Amino acid sequence: METSYLPPMTNPSTFISTNTQACSGFRSSDLYSNGLFSAKIKLPSDYTAGIVVAFYTSNGDIFEKTHDELDFEFLGNIRGKRWRFQTNLYGNGSTSRGREERYYLWFDPSREFHRYSILWTTNKIIFYIDDVPIREIIRTEAMGGDYPAKPMSLYATIWDASTWATSGGKYKVNYKYAPFVTQFTDLVLHGCAMDPIEEAVAPICTEKNQQLETTTPRQQMAMRKFRQKYMYYSYCYDTWRYPIPPPECVIDQSLRQRFKESGRLKFDDKHRRHSKKRSQGSSVRNYGRQDDD
C-alpha cells in the first residue's frame, strides 16, 4: 500500500460512543466490490474492559446467512495492560470456520491516532496498522466460497461484549467510566461502489487493486517482525480446531514452534521477565488467561 496513492481526505472527525449496553456506530451508504478501507482511529481511554470497537466490512444486512466480513476488533483493556486486538474474515457465511488471529499493540491506541486499513482484492487481503502490513491472506482455489467475494459496506461499531472480550469475559464493562468514546478521522473508502447482486468487478477496479496489493520487501520484513513479536494466537497453529490447517495458511516453522496445540503462545515476554518474581507471578498468569475465549 503506497500512501501517496490514496485520495486526499478532508472529512471531519466522527465520534461513536456508548454509555449503555446499546451498540452505536456508522456504515457507508454504498457497498463496494473490493477496495481499500481505512481510517485514523483513537480508542477510548481509561478502563475499557468489555468494550469492543470494531472497524470492518460486511454485507450481513443483505446476506444474513451467507455474509462476508473482514474485521479489526479491539478487545477492551485493563488499565496498565497492553492493548489486544484481533483480525478475522468470513466468506459466504463461514462463521463456523473462524480465521481469527490475536495480537498485542505496541503502542497505546487511546493516546493518539493511528491508521488502520483493510485492503481487499480478488486475490489478496491485507490488514495494515499505519504503514505496517500485519496479516496477509492470499486467495487459493481450495478456499472456495470462504474467501469474501460479494460487495460489502464499511462499518464501525462500539458495543458491550462483557461476555467474552476481555479475559474471556472475566472483566466486565464498568459504566462508571462511561461514556466510552472512539474518534475516527481521515476516512478512506477507495473502491468501486456496485450493486450487491452484481458479480463482475469492473476492469478499472481490478487494475487499481493490483497496484495496491503489492508490498515492498521492507513491508514484508516489517510484517514478519510484527508477527514474531506481537501475535499471540493464530488459527493456523491451532491443531485442536484444525488438525489440517485451512488451505490459505502458510506455516512459518520459526513461528510454529512458539505456539501450543491450542494456537496460543507457549509463553510471552512478560511471563519470562517476571517468572522468578513470586509477588508478580499470580498477576502474570491471570494476564495470560486474557486470551481465553
C-alpha positions in Angstrom: 0.0 0.0 0.0 1.5 3.3 -1.1 0.2 6.2 0.9 0.7 8.6 -1.9 -1.9 6.7 -4.0 -4.7 7.4 -1.6 -7.1 10.2 -2.4 -6.8 13.2 -0.2 -9.4 13.2 2.6 -10.8 16.3 4.2 -13.7 14.8 6.1 -14.2 15.9 9.7 -13.8 13.7 12.7 -16.6 11.2 13.6 -17.3 10.0 17.1 -19.0 6.9 18.2 -19.7 6.2 21.9 -21.8 4.1 24.3 -22.8 4.6 27.9 -25.3 1.7 28.0 -25.5 -1.8 26.7 -26.7 -0.5 23.3 -24.4 -0.6 20.3 -23.6 2.5 18.2 -21.7 3.1 15.0 -21.8 4.1 11.4 -22.0 2.5 8.0 -21.1 3.6 4.5 -24.0 4.4 2.2 -22.6 2.3 -0.6 -21.4 -1.3 -1.0 -18.0 -1.9 -2.6 -16.6 -4.7 -4.6 -13.0 -4.8 -3.3 -11.0 -1.8 -2.3 -9.0 -0.1 0.5 -10.9 0.8 3.6 -9.0 2.9 6.1 -9.3 5.4 9.0 -7.3 7.0 11.7 -8.8 5.9 15.0 -8.3 6.8 18.6 -9.8 4.4 21.1 -11.5 5.0 24.4 -9.1 5.7 27.3 -9.0 4.6 31.0 -10.7 1.4 32.0 -12.4 -0.1 28.9 -12.7 -3.8 29.7 -15.5 -5.5 27.9 -15.9 -2.7 25.3 -15.3 -3.8 21.8 -14.6 -1.3 19.0 -14.9 -2.8 15.5 -13.8 -1.5 12.2 -14.9 -3.8 9.5 -16.5 -4.6 6.1 -19.6 -6.7 5.9 -22.7 -7.5 3.9 -24.6 -9.2 6.7 -27.6 -6.8 6.4 -28.2 -8.2 2.9 -26.9 -11.7 3.0 -27.9 -12.8 6.6 -27.0 -16.5 6.2 -24.2 -16.2 3.6 -22.5 -12.9 4.6 -18.9 -11.9 4.0 -16.8 -10.0 6.6 -13.3 -8.6 7.3 -12.6 -7.4 10.8 -10.5 -5.3 13.1 -11.8 -5.8 16.6 -10.2 -4.1 19.7 -11.0 -6.1 22.8 -11.1 -3.6 25.6 -8.4 -3.0 28.1 -7.5 -3.1 31.8 -5.6 -0.1 32.9 -1.8 -0.7 32.7 -2.0 -3.7 30.4 -1.1 -4.0 26.8 -4.0 -3.5 24.4 -5.1 -6.5 22.4 -7.0 -6.9 19.2 -7.9 -9.4 16.6 -8.5 -9.7 12.9 -10.8 -12.1 11.2 -12.5 -13.0 8.0 -15.6 -14.9 6.8 -16.8 -15.8 3.4 -20.2 -16.9 2.3 -21.4 -17.4 5.9 -18.4 -19.5 7.0 -18.8 -18.4 10.7 -18.2 -22.0 11.9 -14.7 -21.8 10.4 -13.3 -18.8 12.2 -10.0 -17.5 10.9 -9.1 -15.2 13.7 -5.7 -14.1 14.8 -4.9 -12.1 18.0 -2.2 -9.7 18.7 -0.8 -7.1 21.2 -0.4 -3.5 20.1 3.0 -1.9 20.5 1.5 1.5 21.5 -1.4 2.9 23.5 -4.2 3.4 20.9 -6.1 5.7 23.3 -3.3 8.3 23.4 -3.1 9.3 19.7 -4.5 8.4 16.3 -3.2 5.5 14.3 -4.3 4.4 10.9 -6.0 1.0 10.5 -6.6 -0.3 7.0 -8.1 -3.3 5.2 -7.1 -4.0 1.7 -9.4 -6.4 -0.1 -8.9 -7.5 -3.7 -9.9 -10.5 -5.7 -6.6 -12.2 -4.9 -5.5 -10.9 -1.6 -6.5 -9.4 1.8 -4.0 -7.4 3.8 -4.6 -5.8 7.2 -2.4 -2.7 8.0 -1.6 -0.6 11.0 -0.1 2.6 9.8 2.2 1.5 7.0 2.9 -1.9 8.5 1.1 -4.9 7.0 0.3 -7.2 9.9 -1.6 -10.0 8.1 -1.8 -11.2 4.5 -4.3 -13.8 3.2 -3.7 -14.9 -0.4 -6.7 -16.5 -2.1 -6.4 -20.1 -3.0 -8.7 -22.2 -5.1 -9.2 -24.6 -2.2 -10.8 -21.7 -0.1 -13.8 -21.7 -2.4 -16.6 -19.6 -1.0 -14.7 -19.0 2.2 -12.9 -16.1 0.5 -15.1 -12.9 0.8 -16.4 -12.2 -2.7 -19.7 -10.3 -2.5 -19.9 -6.4 -2.3 -19.5 -5.1 1.3 -20.1 -1.9 3.2 -17.7 -0.3 5.7 -18.8 -0.3 9.3 -17.6 1.0 12.7 -19.3 0.0 15.9 -18.7 0.1 19.7 -20.6 -2.2 22.0 -20.7 -4.1 25.3 -19.0 -7.5 24.8 -18.6 -8.3 28.5 -19.3 -12.0 28.0 -16.1 -12.7 26.0 -13.9 -9.7 25.0 -11.5 -9.1 27.9 -10.0 -12.2 29.7 -12.7 -14.4 28.2 -15.4 -12.4 30.0 -13.7 -12.2 33.4 -13.5 -8.4 33.3 -16.9 -6.8 32.5 -17.8 -3.3 31.4 -17.9 -0.8 34.3 -20.2 2.0 33.3 -18.9 4.4 35.9 -16.1 5.0 33.3 -18.7 5.8 30.6 -19.1 7.3 28.1 -16.7 5.2 26.0 -15.8 7.4 23.1 -13.9 6.4 19.9 -12.8 9.0 17.4 -12.4 8.4 13.6 -10.8 10.8 11.1 -9.3 10.7 7.6 -11.7 8.0 6.5 -10.8 6.4 3.2 -13.2 4.3 1.0 -11.1 3.6 -2.0 -13.1 1.1 -4.1 -15.8 0.7 -6.7 -19.4 1.1 -5.5 -21.7 -1.5 -7.0 -25.0 -3.3 -6.7 -24.8 -6.2 -4.2 -26.2 -8.7 -6.7 -23.6 -7.9 -9.3 -20.7 -10.4 -9.5 -18.3 -8.9 -12.1 -15.6 -6.4 -10.9 -15.1 -3.5 -13.2 -11.7 -3.7 -15.0 -10.6 -0.3 -13.7 -11.2 -1.6 -10.1 -9.1 -4.7 -10.8 -6.3 -2.5 -12.2 -6.2 -0.2 -9.1 -6.4 -3.2 -6.8 -3.4 -4.8 -8.4 -1.4 -1.6 -7.8 -2.4 -1.5 -4.1 -1.9 -5.2 -3.3 1.9 -5.1 -3.9 4.0 -4.8 -0.8 7.6 -3.8 -0.7 10.4 -6.0 0.7 10.7 -3.6 3.6 7.0 -4.0 4.3 7.3 -7.8 4.1 10.1 -7.7 6.7 8.1 -5.4 8.9 5.1 -7.8 8.8 7.3 -10.8 9.7 8.8 -8.9 12.6 5.3 -7.8 13.8 4.0 -11.4 13.7 7.0 -12.8 15.5 6.8 -10.2 18.3 3.1 -9.4 18.8 0.9 -12.3 17.5 -0.2 -14.4 20.4 -2.9 -16.6 18.8 -3.3 -17.9 15.2 -5.9 -20.4 13.9 -3.3 -21.7 11.6 -1.4 -23.2 14.5 -4.5 -24.3 16.4 -4.4 -28.0 15.7 -7.2 -28.6 18.2 -9.6 -26.8 15.9 -7.9 -27.5 12.6 -5.8 -30.8 12.6 -5.2 -29.9 9.0 -4.5 -26.2 8.6 -7.0 -24.3 6.3 -5.7 -24.0 2.8 -4.7 -20.4 2.9 -2.4 -20.9 5.9 1.3 -20.5 5.2 3.1 -22.3 8.1 6.2 -20.4 9.3 8.2 -23.1 11.1 10.1 -20.5 13.2 6.7 -19.3 14.4 5.1 -22.7 14.7 7.5 -23.9 17.4 6.4 -21.0 19.6 2.8 -22.0 19.7 0.9 -24.7 21.6 -1.6 -27.1 20.0 -4.2 -24.6 21.1 -2.8 -22.0 18.8 -1.6 -19.8 21.7 1.9 -18.8 22.6 3.8 -21.2 24.9 5.0 -18.1 26.8 5.3 -14.4 26.3 7.9 -11.8 27.1 6.1 -10.5 30.2 6.0 -14.0 31.7 9.7 -14.5 31.1 10.6 -11.2 32.7 8.7 -12.0 35.9 8.8 -15.7 36.1 11.2 -15.6 39.1 9.2 -13.0 41.0 6.5 -14.7 43.1 4.9 -11.5 44.1 4.0 -10.8 40.4 3.6 -14.4 39.3 -0.1 -14.6 40.0 -0.9 -11.4 38.1 1.2 -12.6 35.2 -0.7 -15.9 35.0 -4.0 -14.0 35.1 -2.9 -11.8 32.3 -2.0 -14.8 30.2 -5.6 -16.0 30.6 -6.9 -12.9 28.9 -6.5 -14.9 25.8 -9.3 -17.2 26.8 -12.4 -17.4 24.6 
